[in-house]
Amino acid sequence: MIQRINFYQIFKVDTDGSIEPLRLVRIGGVQMGPGVRFGRGVSFSGIDLAQFVGRDFAVEEESGVLVIKGIF
């Protein structure tokens, strides 16, 4: 079942501006979890998440992994 949740329920923005997932997340074919940090300009399946801070995401949970399906 696809759910709509906010960016800050999936990721945190560190003081240096880098983004880090709060749990296991998959975007396209890329899976990452807590401890993985990336900054502006880093693209996952063509998506620079720094451009969508604060927005809502369409997600679905699959075997404990939050799969991002879209962005509102």
Helices and strands as residue ranges (DSSP letters): E 3-6, G 7-9, E 11-13, E 19-21, E 25-27, E 30-32, E 43-44, E 47-48, G 49-52, E 56-62, E 65-71
